[in-house]
């Protein structure tokens, strides 16, 4: 019997790695002739990547999914990059030799493979690892792009505007003109190397044999059609939503806190809790924390707030506060003891699945938005970094699937005042029936898309057929 091996390499960040792993898992479950190997790049500043990979590996011991940690390399020196994106791109580039060695080893006959012929069917790279396309070409391995952000952002990278004096831009993947104010910092900061790296990678997307996107036809019809219309692009497969619905509940670094959160939610009325969480890389300065606290207290709603300390250095992840009292207004925890719970790292997917949660104040990372839609929980947008402002713009202005607290985090000197927090939370929890209905409808469409004959299911079947042939 012919077996097929697919290999994945992802940027060493939780938001990039988790969807790649879940897609690899989806492939192997759909067709048991497929095995997947995920190549892991680790850096000391982001221990969560290693924690996740080790825990996920232990739960995959009986499946066709395995993890291979690449050897460490000397990191790029500060004179070689001016942005975190630049650092990560150079770091991945330094692993080309290790990736080649791993691919060659995967094709060697082993005792367990003597009766089967194993073919290396594909190498999947992600948005910042296109340098590995060179390795695939050298070894004549078909190379595909797995894009973990929305189709709208993929379209943006392919038509990256030169930002001069214009105030808005016509981008084919957006129905409406894109305001300058929602463009990512890596595009606006001309003195940094982020723009050139994004442009470089986008240019190489066209070299792949196919582009797999973690989205669905029903969610982004306009953006996907703009990609289908691009005759220079390889085939595009929308196969989402690809989600880790268990999430960090299985590898949570603080299981006692997880149990405390879930037990507290169990005591709350249905759809009564607003959940505030700003992602694995999201954190807020002390002054903003104070404004949120005042706004929540004034709004008088039940809340679960994942509050984390800003990183101490570039490239590091945020960390849980030792004591939340150090950053919250005096007496806040005591005054809201019956209404709210402040915590650190949180199992987001499990929280969103809880019947007590009725709204989600989110940084608008694409994984988080897909999780909220899957569980039918409406979002209030509060982007923090990367392409999240564009995600927020799409959700609010293009799709009408979210409430706006902020679409542009730069307005007002980067500080969202308590009044905006109060109004946004109240609107989310008490005044968005139309949006809530649309979110519930999209939740149903997400499930149908993954069922047999659904749009994403059909695209996955087409991709697997292509991989085997």
Secondary structure as the mmCIF struct_conf table of DSSP 4:
data_model
#
loop_
_struct_conf.conf_type_id
_struct_conf.id
_struct_conf.beg_label_comp_id
_struct_conf.beg_label_asym_id
_struct_conf.beg_label_seq_id
_struct_conf.end_label_comp_id
_struct_conf.end_label_asym_id
_struct_conf.end_label_seq_id
STRN STRN1 UNK A 2 UNK A 9
BEND BEND1 UNK A 12 UNK A 13
HELX_RH_AL_P HELX_RH_AL_P1 UNK A 14 UNK A 30
TURN_TY1_P TURN_TY1_P1 UNK A 32 UNK A 33
STRN STRN2 UNK A 34 UNK A 40
TURN_TY1_P TURN_TY1_P2 UNK A 44 UNK A 45
HELX_RH_AL_P HELX_RH_AL_P2 UNK A 47 UNK A 59
TURN_TY1_P TURN_TY1_P3 UNK A 60 UNK A 62
BEND BEND2 UNK A 63 UNK A 64
STRN STRN3 UNK A 65 UNK A 69
HELX_LH_PP_P HELX_LH_PP_P1 UNK A 70 UNK A 72
HELX_LH_PP_P HELX_LH_PP_P2 UNK A 74 UNK A 77
HELX_RH_3T_P HELX_RH_3T_P1 UNK A 78 UNK A 80
BEND BEND3 UNK A 82 UNK A 83
HELX_RH_AL_P HELX_RH_AL_P3 UNK A 84 UNK A 93
TURN_TY1_P TURN_TY1_P4 UNK A 94 UNK A 95
HELX_RH_AL_P HELX_RH_AL_P4 UNK A 96 UNK A 106
TURN_TY1_P TURN_TY1_P5 UNK A 107 UNK A 107
BEND BEND4 UNK A 108 UNK A 108
HELX_RH_3T_P HELX_RH_3T_P2 UNK A 111 UNK A 113
TURN_TY1_P TURN_TY1_P6 UNK A 114 UNK A 115
BEND BEND5 UNK A 116 UNK A 116
STRN STRN4 UNK A 117 UNK A 125
TURN_TY1_P TURN_TY1_P7 UNK A 127 UNK A 128
HELX_RH_3T_P HELX_RH_3T_P3 UNK A 130 UNK A 132
HELX_RH_AL_P HELX_RH_AL_P5 UNK A 133 UNK A 138
TURN_TY1_P TURN_TY1_P8 UNK A 139 UNK A 140
STRN STRN5 UNK A 143 UNK A 147
BEND BEND6 UNK A 149 UNK A 149
HELX_RH_AL_P HELX_RH_AL_P6 UNK A 151 UNK A 158
TURN_TY1_P TURN_TY1_P9 UNK A 159 UNK A 159
HELX_LH_PP_P HELX_LH_PP_P3 UNK A 160 UNK A 162
BEND BEND7 UNK A 164 UNK A 165
BEND BEND8 UNK A 167 UNK A 167
STRN STRN6 UNK A 168 UNK A 169
TURN_TY1_P TURN_TY1_P10 UNK A 172 UNK A 173
BEND BEND9 UNK A 175 UNK A 176
STRN STRN7 UNK A 178 UNK A 179
HELX_RH_3T_P HELX_RH_3T_P4 UNK A 180 UNK A 182
BEND BEND10 UNK A 183 UNK A 183
HELX_RH_AL_P HELX_RH_AL_P7 UNK A 185 UNK A 188
TURN_TY1_P TURN_TY1_P11 UNK A 190 UNK A 191
BEND BEND11 UNK A 192 UNK A 193
HELX_RH_AL_P HELX_RH_AL_P8 UNK A 194 UNK A 205
TURN_TY1_P TURN_TY1_P12 UNK A 206 UNK A 207
BEND BEND12 UNK A 208 UNK A 209
STRN STRN8 UNK A 210 UNK A 213
BEND BEND13 UNK A 214 UNK A 214
TURN_TY1_P TURN_TY1_P13 UNK A 217 UNK A 219
HELX_RH_AL_P HELX_RH_AL_P9 UNK A 221 UNK A 228
TURN_TY1_P TURN_TY1_P14 UNK A 229 UNK A 229
TURN_TY1_P TURN_TY1_P15 UNK A 231 UNK A 232
BEND BEND14 UNK A 233 UNK A 233
STRN STRN9 UNK A 235 UNK A 238
BEND BEND15 UNK A 245 UNK A 246
HELX_RH_3T_P HELX_RH_3T_P5 UNK A 247 UNK A 250
TURN_TY1_P TURN_TY1_P16 UNK A 251 UNK A 251
BEND BEND16 UNK A 253 UNK A 253
HELX_RH_AL_P HELX_RH_AL_P10 UNK A 255 UNK A 266
TURN_TY1_P TURN_TY1_P17 UNK A 267 UNK A 267
BEND BEND17 UNK A 268 UNK A 268
HELX_LH_PP_P HELX_LH_PP_P4 UNK A 269 UNK A 269
TURN_TY1_P TURN_TY1_P18 UNK A 270 UNK A 271
STRN STRN10 UNK A 273 UNK A 277
TURN_TY1_P TURN_TY1_P19 UNK A 280 UNK A 281
HELX_RH_AL_P HELX_RH_AL_P11 UNK A 286 UNK A 299
TURN_TY1_P TURN_TY1_P20 UNK A 300 UNK A 300
STRN STRN11 UNK A 302 UNK A 306
STRN STRN12 UNK A 308 UNK A 309
HELX_LH_PP_P HELX_LH_PP_P5 UNK A 310 UNK A 311
BEND BEND18 UNK A 312 UNK A 313
TURN_TY1_P TURN_TY1_P21 UNK A 314 UNK A 315
HELX_LH_PP_P HELX_LH_PP_P6 UNK A 316 UNK A 318
STRN STRN13 UNK A 319 UNK A 320
BEND BEND19 UNK A 322 UNK A 322
HELX_RH_3T_P HELX_RH_3T_P6 UNK A 324 UNK A 326
TURN_TY1_P TURN_TY1_P22 UNK A 327 UNK A 327
BEND BEND20 UNK A 328 UNK A 328
HELX_LH_PP_P HELX_LH_PP_P7 UNK A 329 UNK A 329
TURN_TY1_P TURN_TY1_P23 UNK A 330 UNK A 331
HELX_RH_AL_P HELX_RH_AL_P12 UNK A 332 UNK A 335
TURN_TY1_P TURN_TY1_P24 UNK A 336 UNK A 339
STRN STRN14 UNK A 340 UNK A 343
BEND BEND21 UNK A 344 UNK A 345
HELX_RH_AL_P HELX_RH_AL_P13 UNK A 348 UNK A 353
BEND BEND22 UNK A 354 UNK A 354
TURN_TY1_P TURN_TY1_P25 UNK A 355 UNK A 356
STRN STRN15 UNK A 357 UNK A 362
HELX_RH_AL_P HELX_RH_AL_P14 UNK A 366 UNK A 374
TURN_TY1_P TURN_TY1_P26 UNK A 375 UNK A 376
STRN STRN16 UNK A 379 UNK A 382
BEND BEND23 UNK A 385 UNK A 385
TURN_TY1_P TURN_TY1_P27 UNK A 386 UNK A 387
HELX_RH_AL_P HELX_RH_AL_P15 UNK A 388 UNK A 393
HELX_RH_PI_P HELX_RH_PI_P1 UNK A 394 UNK A 398
BEND BEND24 UNK A 399 UNK A 399
STRN STRN17 UNK A 402 UNK A 406
BEND BEND25 UNK A 407 UNK A 407
TURN_TY1_P TURN_TY1_P28 UNK A 409 UNK A 414
HELX_RH_AL_P HELX_RH_AL_P16 UNK A 418 UNK A 430
BEND BEND26 UNK A 431 UNK A 431
HELX_RH_AL_P HELX_RH_AL_P17 UNK A 433 UNK A 450
BEND BEND27 UNK A 451 UNK A 451
TURN_TY1_P TURN_TY1_P29 UNK A 452 UNK A 453
BEND BEND28 UNK A 454 UNK A 454
HELX_RH_AL_P HELX_RH_AL_P18 UNK A 455 UNK A 468
#
